[in-house]
Amino acid sequence: MKILLAYDGFPYSDHALERTTELASAEGGSVTVMSVVPPDARGSKSGGHVGIRPHAHEDVARAHESLAAQGIESEMRIEHGEPSVEILRVAEEGGYELIVVGSRGLGRLGRLMLGSVSRDVVAGSPCPVMVVAKDGSERLEPATQA
C-alpha cells in the first residue's frame, strides 16, 4: 500500500503518524511523509511558524525516523503553497492508494472561519482519505472523484 501522510508536527498529526505506522506495518506499505509550508507562514527569533524551514524539515524528519524505527520504508517531501492543494497534487501525481491527515477538530464555526485542510482533501481526493482526529478517533472517506 502506498500511503501519503500529511504531517506538520502538531499533536493531531502525531495521531495520524501512529495510525499510518499501524497501517503500513500491517499492509507492508511505503509512506511519503509530506509537509506543506503555507504562503502566509512567518518566522520569528523564537522559532517561528512550524511550517517554515527548517521546522518543516525537522518535523518531516522526525516522522520519517519514527517510521524507520518500525522498519517502514518512507521518504520525506516538503512542498510550498496552499496545504490542501499541494496534498491533492502530490497524491494525484504519485498514484497514492491512501492519504492520511490529522484533524484539529475545529467544529463548525472554526471550519467556516478558518477552512479545513482535511475537509478540502476529502472533497478533492483521487483516493480514500483517513482523517484522524485529535483524540485519535478516525474516519475513512472514500475517494470522491472517479
Phi, psi and omega per residue, in radians:
M1 nan 2.328 -3.141
K2 -1.786 1.989 -3.006
I3 -2.009 2.355 2.999
L4 -1.843 2.040 3.118
L5 -1.815 2.025 3.035
A6 -1.455 2.054 -2.982
Y7 -2.387 2.228 3.127
D8 -2.168 0.147 3.051
G9 1.504 -0.146 3.087
F10 -1.329 2.778 -3.085
P11 -0.945 -0.664 -3.141
Y12 -1.144 -0.452 3.062
S13 -1.252 -0.498 3.118
D14 -1.115 -0.628 3.074
H15 -1.124 -0.694 3.109
A16 -1.145 -0.676 3.082
L17 -1.102 -0.761 3.122
E18 -1.045 -0.782 -3.119
R19 -1.199 -0.660 3.083
T20 -1.081 -0.722 3.110
T21 -1.049 -0.784 3.114
E22 -1.078 -0.799 -3.122
L23 -1.133 -0.825 -3.111
A24 -1.133 -0.621 3.092
S25 -1.161 -0.778 -3.093
A26 -1.240 -0.618 -3.046
E27 -1.738 -0.094 -3.070
G28 1.170 0.632 -3.037
G29 -1.541 2.921 3.010
S30 -1.954 2.672 -3.026
V31 -2.261 2.388 2.906
T32 -1.855 2.101 3.089
V33 -1.633 2.085 -3.030
M34 -2.151 2.400 3.010
S35 -2.210 2.530 3.134
V36 -2.085 2.182 3.076
V37 -1.527 1.985 -3.097
P38 -1.251 2.716 -3.093
P39 -1.122 -0.421 -3.109
D40 -1.658 0.173 -3.142
A41 -1.179 2.384 -3.138
R42 -2.212 2.580 3.119
G43 -1.772 2.903 3.056
S44 -2.653 2.880 3.132
K45 -1.098 -0.452 -3.091
S46 -1.448 0.124 3.087
G47 2.218 -0.385 3.036
G48 1.290 -3.033 3.118
H49 -1.246 2.471 -3.100
V50 -1.076 -0.384 -3.100
G51 -1.458 -0.236 -3.084
I52 -1.473 2.459 3.018
R53 -1.029 2.464 0.089
P54 -1.503 0.020 -3.086
H55 -1.038 -0.782 -3.136
A56 -1.049 -0.754 3.135
H57 -1.127 -0.724 3.130
E58 -1.112 -0.724 3.131
D59 -1.105 -0.854 -3.125
V60 -1.123 -0.701 3.121
A61 -1.105 -0.661 3.122
R62 -1.116 -0.756 3.110
A63 -1.170 -0.724 3.114
H64 -1.036 -0.783 3.118
E65 -1.124 -0.668 3.110
S66 -1.091 -0.762 3.116
L67 -1.152 -0.749 3.136
A68 -1.067 -0.642 3.126
A69 -1.111 -0.403 3.112
Q70 -1.687 0.092 3.132
G71 1.355 0.402 -3.111
I72 -1.758 2.232 3.102
E73 -1.186 2.266 3.119
S74 -2.623 2.799 3.044
E75 -2.318 2.807 -3.110
M76 -1.919 2.548 -3.141
R77 -2.604 2.327 3.071
I78 -2.180 2.260 3.117
E79 -2.123 2.873 3.104
H80 -2.175 2.316 3.120
G81 2.515 -2.788 3.099
E82 -1.300 2.181 -3.026
P83 -0.917 -0.891 -3.082
S84 -1.138 -0.673 3.138
V85 -1.097 -0.790 -3.109
E86 -1.221 -0.674 3.106
I87 -1.072 -0.795 -3.137
L88 -1.153 -0.685 3.128
R89 -1.097 -0.834 -3.129
V90 -1.132 -0.699 3.130
A91 -1.070 -0.761 -3.137
E92 -1.160 -0.868 -3.098
E93 -1.143 -0.584 -3.044
G94 -1.580 -0.102 3.134
G95 1.094 0.720 -3.126
Y96 -1.260 2.620 3.133
E97 -1.642 -0.330 -3.117
L98 -2.720 2.429 2.975
I99 -1.929 2.329 3.050
V100 -2.030 2.198 3.121
V101 -2.270 2.644 3.016
G102 -1.584 2.844 3.120
S103 -2.366 2.314 3.113
R104 -1.331 -0.252 -3.120
G105 1.176 0.912 -3.069
L106 -1.198 -0.403 -3.036
G107 1.464 3.064 -3.036
R108 -1.110 -0.818 -3.102
L109 -1.124 -0.767 3.124
G110 -1.069 -0.706 3.116
R111 -1.146 -0.675 3.129
L112 -1.139 -0.752 -3.069
M113 -1.400 -0.690 -3.014
L114 -1.851 -0.264 -3.034
G115 1.413 3.110 -3.124
S116 -2.603 2.052 3.116
V117 -1.065 -0.811 -3.106
S118 -1.071 -0.718 3.118
R119 -1.080 -0.778 -3.128
D120 -1.174 -0.640 3.107
V121 -1.153 -0.802 3.115
V122 -1.019 -0.759 -3.076
A123 -1.137 -0.533 -3.049
G124 -2.017 0.150 -2.995
S125 -1.262 2.444 3.052
P126 -1.459 -0.043 -3.111
C127 -2.555 2.975 3.097
P128 -1.026 2.630 3.139
V129 -2.189 2.256 3.012
M130 -1.784 2.113 3.118
V131 -1.825 2.083 -3.118
V132 -1.891 2.084 -3.058
A133 -1.376 2.946 -3.094
K134 -1.090 -0.382 3.093
D135 -1.593 0.075 3.132
G136 1.587 -0.145 3.091
S137 -1.233 2.788 -3.067
E138 -2.488 2.805 2.988
R139 -2.510 2.515 3.131
L140 -1.860 2.132 3.139
E141 -1.851 2.235 3.097
P142 -1.198 2.768 3.075
A143 -1.047 2.432 -3.120
T144 -1.701 -0.245 3.140
Q145 -1.796 2.681 3.116
A146 -1.533 nan nan
